[in-house]
């Protein structure tokens, strides 16, 4: 390995180390109302100085034959001559305006633009970074990829993120189908190594509802989600669902324990609910009153998820409001 | 109250899973796609059509030969079917299909490599290549603002007049310099007008639709007007020559179709379609604004700032007229392809366009694709595969009485329209050309008529985004939905087909073939 290479690797490591000390939010915008809803949520939790917000838009590669052999870039360049932006850039700009409205950016922020070549596409990836004096940054990124989901996942590998925010898709495939053919949001939610937030426009309620299944893992997730909720300034409620009425007592104790644990952190818990019935159905029904439902999957592999089935994923797919899946 | 840090106590950023595959992944998407095949099933799902096509090919080759078809004919037929599936479904980059066609001819048909290589380059392919280079050169001249100025000065501010003006200008230009060129040039004009009318996309949805469809349908219906309007026209001209022209035989002279002859057949169809485009658009979409006064006024101010025509602009226009004259008068002697590449060379010599722009602006894979498709088309004829399909096609049509005359014309037009809506129109003509020309021979119809019907029908790709280059380019601006194409497209298809058949029955016979 040459000296330059080692140096570059060292730099890369330092950058990643630095990024691990930041709370990085990857908000994917595709121009839909749902995705802007997600951005609004990002603005809510990303107020503090330790947060970076990255806006990402993925557009597909240009397909030459369909345009009769004239590259799409010729048309694009011509549009730019007229000061008209590409649809992707428009989405990102609108997203940035939304953040500015939320009071996220001041005039004195540093501004950087960079562009990287992508094989197979003439325009490549474009990145604009706004950075404040305190080190907080907002990044707009226009990425080119064969499909949106792999673009988002690839972006994750460039720098770890704490949470990926996506607008919900209309159709959520079944467990079996999702093994090979899933929509963008579903695919990212399944494959992302970090927590994912799927946003929907309908959430009119307030506060966040954290689901608990009594496991160590879900308790840890509940604590983390509670911290996030406190930052966003929304009240916290807990829910656990039992299949049979007889178990009510045991589960009730678990919920109370979780409530105590969270309250011992200094975060007030407004409600602790225990319901009986089908977990997915109950969570969705109760959750409709809240702005956000928090679920946690235990990070099962996809094969396992298919065999066991995952409440978390069913809730993500079928809830009527936003769902955060904590990993 | 305790303060928690988001970074430490809230959601965590985990490292991406297992290292070895990730390291490979980072190297780029092309490889990512390959690597993903090892990690999960998405690769197979996304390229499923490739495997299906290959399986279909394998099955066809292992079937016993049908009567009247030679072994070589069967191989070529199989290759065409596989290529068609790949054209429609696009599981792999399309130039890959071209490469496979070349490899297939050598490996499966056992042809000599040099023979196949020679069959790739013909005058039609040169013409396609030259016109694409010219297209980039023309777009780079920045004449769009002057054209926009010209349009709004003549049309005034009524929405319907502006749209008609845009459709007419797009059409007339597209008929000579190709629809993709015009779409790329006029798209900014359309989008600027929309944006100047209202910033809110939802309030100008129908205005956006009529303006943008005026550009892409105006250009689409014009693409058939002259041979230089689109690659498919050159392909059809090439097929006529390859299939029917015998040097030294005066009877076959008519199959050397030149620029003016083509125009005589096809230009009237375009002119008749043009007003219908605006009519259909305005009956389908009801624009929110009857007048575009605000947008037009601002556009005027914007284009006025450009100043008068520069000498370089006049030079570019002059050169293009010379090329046009070359196509009309010199193409019989030196070939249309020669004129096209000569024109491109002159633009480069005059310094009106940079080679770098040409190089990045032309998708060379498309040239390769058309070259391979034409070469396969010629094999279809040589091995008798085209003849066999044509015979069966006619046998199929005989019971419904569509094996001759108007019935056959309509059948071929509908067939072409169906195919062209699923793939690019050039590919549609390349695939269907050999078959329909043989159908004409079997049915005793004029190959010229049938060829024109196919070439013209291939422009009826109004239903889908991928059908014509102009639609794809305009769609990329982000104002239209795929549903819009269906909504207005079916009316366009019906009107265009009826118009074509009327012209074919009444006007073409007057031209005497």
Boltz contact constraints between the chains, C-beta under 6 A:
constraints:
  - contact:
      token1: [A, 23]
      token2: [B, 6]
      max_distance: 6.0
  - contact:
      token1: [A, 23]
      token2: [B, 7]
      max_distance: 6.0
  - contact:
      token1: [A, 50]
      token2: [B, 6]
      max_distance: 6.0
  - contact:
      token1: [A, 50]
      token2: [B, 7]
      max_distance: 6.0
  - contact:
      token1: [A, 64]
      token2: [B, 363]
      max_distance: 6.0
  - contact:
      token1: [A, 64]
      token2: [B, 365]
      max_distance: 6.0
  - contact:
      token1: [A, 64]
      token2: [B, 366]
      max_distance: 6.0
  - contact:
      token1: [A, 65]
      token2: [B, 94]
      max_distance: 6.0
  - contact:
      token1: [A, 65]
      token2: [B, 366]
      max_distance: 6.0
  - contact:
      token1: [A, 65]
      token2: [B, 424]
      max_distance: 6.0
  - contact:
      token1: [A, 66]
      token2: [B, 424]
      max_distance: 6.0
  - contact:
      token1: [A, 66]
      token2: [B, 466]
      max_distance: 6.0
  - contact:
      token1: [A, 66]
      token2: [B, 472]
      max_distance: 6.0
  - contact:
      token1: [A, 67]
      token2: [B, 180]
      max_distance: 6.0
  - contact:
      token1: [A, 67]
      token2: [B, 469]
      max_distance: 6.0
  - contact:
      token1: [A, 67]
      token2: [B, 472]
      max_distance: 6.0
  - contact:
      token1: [A, 67]
      token2: [B, 473]
      max_distance: 6.0
  - contact:
      token1: [A, 68]
      token2: [B, 180]
      max_distance: 6.0
  - contact:
      token1: [A, 68]
      token2: [B, 469]
      max_distance: 6.0
  - contact:
      token1: [A, 69]
      token2: [B, 132]
      max_distance: 6.0
  - contact:
      token1: [A, 69]
      token2: [B, 363]
      max_distance: 6.0
  - contact:
      token1: [A, 69]
      token2: [B, 366]
      max_distance: 6.0
  - contact:
      token1: [A, 70]
      token2: [B, 135]
      max_distance: 6.0
  - contact:
      token1: [A, 70]
      token2: [B, 180]
      max_distance: 6.0
  - contact:
      token1: [A, 71]
      token2: [B, 361]
      max_distance: 6.0
  - contact:
      token1: [A, 71]
      token2: [B, 363]
      max_distance: 6.0
  - contact:
      token1: [A, 74]
      token2: [B, 136]
      max_distance: 6.0
  - contact:
      token1: [A, 74]
      token2: [B, 139]
      max_distance: 6.0
  - contact:
      token1: [A, 74]
      token2: [B, 184]
      max_distance: 6.0
  - contact:
      token1: [A, 74]
      token2: [B, 361]
      max_distance: 6.0
  - contact:
      token1: [A, 75]
      token2: [B, 184]
      max_distance: 6.0
  - contact:
      token1: [A, 75]
      token2: [B, 187]
      max_distance: 6.0
  - contact:
      token1: [A, 75]
      token2: [B, 473]
      max_distance: 6.0
  - contact:
      token1: [A, 78]
      token2: [B, 184]
      max_distance: 6.0
  - contact:
      token1: [A, 78]
      token2: [B, 188]
      max_distance: 6.0
  - contact:
      token1: [A, 79]
      token2: [B, 188]
      max_distance: 6.0
  - contact:
      token1: [A, 82]
      token2: [B, 188]
      max_distance: 6.0
  - contact:
      token1: [A, 82]
      token2: [B, 192]
      max_distance: 6.0
  - contact:
      token1: [A, 84]
      token2: [B, 188]
      max_distance: 6.0
  - contact:
      token1: [A, 84]
      token2: [B, 191]
      max_distance: 6.0
  - contact:
      token1: [A, 87]
      token2: [B, 478]
      max_distance: 6.0
  - contact:
      token1: [A, 119]
      token2: [B, 28]
      max_distance: 6.0
  - contact:
      token1: [A, 122]
      token2: [B, 360]
      max_distance: 6.0
  - contact:
      token1: [A, 146]
      token2: [B, 29]
      max_distance: 6.0
  - contact:
      token1: [A, 157]
      token2: [B, 16]
      max_distance: 6.0
  - contact:
      token1: [A, 160]
      token2: [B, 13]
      max_distance: 6.0
  - contact:
      token1: [A, 161]
      token2: [B, 13]
      max_distance: 6.0
  - contact:
      token1: [A, 162]
      token2: [B, 11]
      max_distance: 6.0
  - contact:
      token1: [A, 162]
      token2: [B, 13]
      max_distance: 6.0
  - contact:
      token1: [A, 163]
      token2: [B, 11]
      max_distance: 6.0
  - contact:
      token1: [A, 179]
      token2: [B, 41]
      max_distance: 6.0
  - contact:
      token1: [A, 180]
      token2: [B, 41]
      max_distance: 6.0
  - contact:
      token1: [A, 180]
      token2: [B, 45]
      max_distance: 6.0
  - contact:
      token1: [A, 181]
      token2: [B, 45]
      max_distance: 6.0
  - contact:
      token1: [A, 193]
      token2: [B, 14]
      max_distance: 6.0
  - contact:
      token1: [A, 193]
      token2: [B, 16]
      max_distance: 6.0
  - contact:
      token1: [A, 194]
      token2: [B, 13]
      max_distance: 6.0
  - contact:
      token1: [A, 194]
      token2: [B, 14]
      max_distance: 6.0
  - contact:
      token1: [A, 195]
      token2: [B, 11]
      max_distance: 6.0
  - contact:
      token1: [A, 224]
      token2: [B, 10]
      max_distance: 6.0
  - contact:
      token1: [A, 224]
      token2: [B, 11]
      max_distance: 6.0
  - contact:
      token1: [A, 227]
      token2: [B, 4]
      max_distance: 6.0
  - contact:
      token1: [A, 227]
      token2: [B, 9]
      max_distance: 6.0
  - contact:
      token1: [A, 227]
      token2: [B, 10]
      max_distance: 6.0
  - contact:
      token1: [A, 228]
      token2: [B, 10]
      max_distance: 6.0
  - contact:
      token1: [A, 231]
      token2: [B, 6]
      max_distance: 6.0
  - contact:
      token1: [A, 266]
      token2: [B, 1]
      max_distance: 6.0
  - contact:
      token1: [A, 266]
      token2: [B, 2]
      max_distance: 6.0
